Amino acid sequence: MAWSWRYEGTNGESVEGPAESFGSQADAESWIGQTWRELAASGVTSVALVEDDRVEYRMSLLPPAK
């Protein structure tokens, strides 16, 4: 089973991002933990963790509202 990230922009549209593939959910989550700042700086506002074609969960890369 392959894990990967889908990248979304401000309006939820799909945006380009690194085409990384991981052997486990933990590896994918570790990678996003190391690269989310660069992704956010490039216009990615949220990501979805995908196992094959199934979305495991989505999360925002935006700072929390104050």
Residue pairs with C-beta under 8 A, 6 or more apart in sequence:
1 51
1 52
2 21
2 22
2 23
2 51
2 52
3 21
3 22
3 23
3 24
3 25
3 27
3 28
3 49
3 50
3 51
3 56
4 19
4 20
4 21
4 22
4 28
4 49
4 50
5 17
5 18
5 20
5 28
5 31
5 32
5 47
5 48
5 49
5 50
6 14
6 17
6 47
6 48
6 50
6 55
7 14
7 15
7 16
7 17
7 39
7 44
7 46
7 47
8 14
8 15
8 44
8 45
8 46
8 47
8 48
8 58
9 15
9 43
9 44
9 45
10 43
10 45
12 46
15 43
15 44
17 39
17 42
17 44
17 47
18 35
20 28
20 31
22 28
22 31
25 49
25 51
25 56
28 49
29 49
32 39
32 47
32 49
36 47
36 61
39 47
39 61
40 61
40 62
44 61
45 60
45 61
45 62
46 58
46 59
46 60
46 61
46 62
47 58
47 59
47 61
48 55
48 56
48 57
48 58
49 55
49 56
49 57
49 58
49 59
50 56
